[in-house]
Amino acid sequence: MKKTVEEFLREQGMEQENIFDILYPERKGEKRNEEHISRSEQSSVRTDGTFK
C-alpha cells in the first residue's frame, strides 16, 4: 500500500507545521535566505516562521 507523504511524516512523529515546511521549504520563514524575501512577504512572516 502506498502512503502519502503526510502519512509517512506523521508516522515519523512530525508536526503538521513541519510537514508544510518539508513540502514547501521555500516558504519557511526562518530557514531561507532573507535576501530573497520581498518587503511584502517580510511583513507577513512571523518571527517563528509561520504566516499571518
Secondary structure by P-SEA (a helix, b strand, c coil): ccccaaaaaaaacccaaaaaaaacccccccccccccccaaaaaacccccccc
